[in-house]
Amino acid sequence: MKEYPRTKKYDSKWIEENWMGPHPLWLVEELCEHLNFRPGMKVLDMGCGKGITSVFLAKEYGVTVFANDLWISATDNLKRFEEAGVADRVFPINAEAHALPYAEEFFDAAISVDSYHYYGTDELYFPEVYSKLVKQGGQFGIICPGLVREFENGYPPNLKEHWPSDFFTFHSKGWWKRHWEKSGIVEVTTCYNVPDPKDVWCPWANRLVEEHQYSGDKDLLDADIDNDIALVVIAAVKKERKYE
């Protein structure tokens, strides 16, 4: 499995106490290889969960992060940011993805780790909401669960018994690339599947079994004998507007 040297600096117990899906620091480190961050940039971390990706961004790149999540309260995340020593650079926000309290073109970059598929498959979301938050020339990056290819029924046949309705938001890298490019707003600079996605997902799946007696993720991964499940990375740059 690929090594993630920046993540090694963080306490594994702290990560496991605060993760809410497949290893978020491995994923954000993978994503950040394709983004150009500089100290002082304003970055939106959409669907940040308990905010450990936001802590990572602030500590590793010196950026100012707006840690936005719907399910986790801003008060709880603030406590975590204070304990991590980044409360002066990471600001917790509790807001739904379609009702964000930010000005247009406020951010230098907007990222999302393991959450964008919950709201971003909507045809209007990227052009009418998400893209407007970032400046011209700014960056976008997401990493989310998906499929190696599209299927006629929306899922691999052998995974039918393990496919809840919210998994219909899983799509291929090609689908995501077209989904963003057809808006005409961005140039996609990176689009690929993370190598060995099960190695990234399995620690989370095993912990769910051990601590919560929930085997849904593990059952899904075990049933995926054709390796159809993917973790999709896509990064893009917002085009400059052309004036006539």
SVG drawing of the C-alpha trace seen along z (x, -y; Angstrom):
<svg xmlns="http://www.w3.org/2000/svg" viewBox="-33 -43 40 55">
<polyline fill="none" stroke="black" stroke-width="0.4" points="0.0,0.0 1.1,-3.6 2.8,-5.4 1.4,-8.7 4.3,-10.4 2.5,-13.5 -0.2,-11.4 2.4,-9.5 2.9,-12.6 -0.6,-12.3 -1.6,-10.1 -3.4,-7.0 -5.7,-6.9 -6.7,-10.6 -7.5,-9.7 -9.6,-6.7 -11.5,-8.6 -12.6,-11.2 -12.9,-9.6 -16.3,-9.1 -15.4,-7.1 -12.4,-5.6 -9.1,-6.9 -9.6,-10.7 -6.0,-11.8 -4.8,-9.3 -7.5,-10.6 -6.8,-14.3 -3.0,-13.7 -3.7,-11.9 -5.9,-14.8 -3.5,-17.5 -0.8,-16.1 -2.8,-17.6 -3.5,-21.0 -1.2,-24.0 -1.7,-25.5 0.2,-28.5 0.1,-29.9 -2.7,-32.3 -5.0,-30.9 -8.7,-30.5 -9.9,-26.9 -13.4,-25.5 -13.4,-22.0 -16.9,-20.8 -18.4,-17.9 -15.4,-17.9 -17.0,-15.7 -15.1,-16.0 -12.6,-18.3 -9.4,-16.3 -8.9,-17.0 -9.2,-20.7 -6.6,-20.4 -4.3,-18.6 -4.7,-21.4 -3.9,-24.1 -0.9,-22.4 0.6,-21.0 0.0,-24.0 -0.6,-27.0 -3.9,-27.8 -7.0,-29.2 -9.8,-26.7 -13.5,-27.0 -14.6,-23.6 -18.1,-23.1 -20.3,-20.2 -24.0,-19.5 -24.0,-16.6 -21.3,-17.7 -21.9,-20.9 -19.6,-23.9 -19.2,-23.9 -17.9,-20.4 -15.5,-21.0 -14.2,-24.2 -13.2,-22.2 -11.2,-19.8 -9.5,-22.7 -8.6,-24.3 -7.1,-21.1 -5.2,-20.7 -3.8,-24.3 -5.3,-25.5 -8.4,-27.5 -6.8,-30.7 -6.7,-29.2 -9.7,-26.8 -13.2,-28.1 -16.1,-25.6 -19.3,-26.2 -22.5,-24.2 -24.4,-24.5 -26.2,-22.5 -24.6,-22.2 -27.3,-24.1 -27.5,-26.9 -23.9,-28.0 -23.2,-31.3 -20.3,-32.4 -19.8,-35.2 -19.2,-34.4 -15.6,-34.0 -14.6,-34.1 -12.3,-31.1 -9.0,-30.3 -9.9,-26.6 -12.7,-24.3 -12.2,-20.6 -14.3,-17.7 -13.2,-14.4 -15.7,-11.6 -18.8,-13.8 -19.3,-15.5 -21.2,-12.5 -24.0,-13.1 -24.9,-16.5 -22.7,-17.0 -24.4,-14.7 -27.2,-17.2 -26.8,-18.7 -27.2,-22.2 -25.0,-22.0 -21.6,-22.5 -22.5,-25.4 -25.0,-27.1 -23.6,-26.6 -20.1,-25.1 -18.3,-26.8 -19.5,-30.2 -17.7,-30.1 -14.2,-30.0 -12.2,-32.8 -11.3,-32.8 -8.1,-30.7 -9.0,-29.0 -8.9,-25.3 -11.4,-22.5 -10.6,-19.0 -12.8,-16.1 -12.2,-12.5 -15.2,-10.2 -16.3,-6.6 -17.3,-5.5 -17.2,-2.8 -14.5,-1.7 -17.2,-2.0 -20.8,-2.8 -23.4,0.0 -26.8,0.1 -28.7,0.6 -26.4,-1.8 -24.5,0.9 -22.4,4.1 -24.7,7.1 -22.9,9.0 -23.3,6.1 -27.1,5.8 -27.7,7.1 -25.2,4.6 -26.4,1.5 -28.5,-1.0 -30.2,-3.8 -27.6,-6.4 -25.0,-4.3 -26.6,-5.4 -24.4,-8.5 -21.4,-6.3 -20.0,-7.1 -16.9,-6.5 -14.1,-8.9 -15.3,-9.5 -18.7,-10.4 -17.3,-12.9 -15.0,-14.5 -17.9,-15.0 -20.1,-16.2 -17.7,-19.1 -16.4,-19.8 -19.8,-20.2 -20.4,-23.3 -17.7,-25.1 -16.6,-26.7 -13.5,-24.6 -10.6,-22.8 -10.2,-19.4 -6.5,-18.9 -6.6,-15.5 -9.0,-12.6 -8.2,-9.0 -8.9,-6.1 -6.9,-5.7 -4.7,-2.6 -5.8,0.2 -9.0,-1.4 -9.9,1.5 -6.6,1.0 -7.8,-2.5 -11.4,-1.5 -10.8,1.7 -9.4,0.1 -12.6,-1.9 -14.8,1.1 -13.1,3.3 -13.4,0.7 -17.2,0.5 -17.4,4.2 -15.3,4.2 -16.8,1.2 -20.3,0.9 -21.1,4.5 -21.9,3.0 -20.7,5.1 -22.2,3.3 -19.0,1.8 -17.0,5.0 -19.7,7.0 -19.7,4.7 -15.9,4.9 -15.9,8.7 -18.6,9.1 -16.8,6.9 -14.9,9.8 -14.6,8.0 -13.0,4.9 -15.7,2.5 -15.6,0.2 -13.3,-2.8 -12.2,-5.9 -12.2,-8.7 -10.0,-11.8 -10.8,-14.8 -9.1,-18.2 -9.9,-21.3 -9.1,-25.0 -11.7,-27.6 -11.4,-29.3 -10.9,-33.1 -14.0,-34.9 -13.6,-36.3 -15.1,-39.7 -16.1,-40.8"/>
</svg>
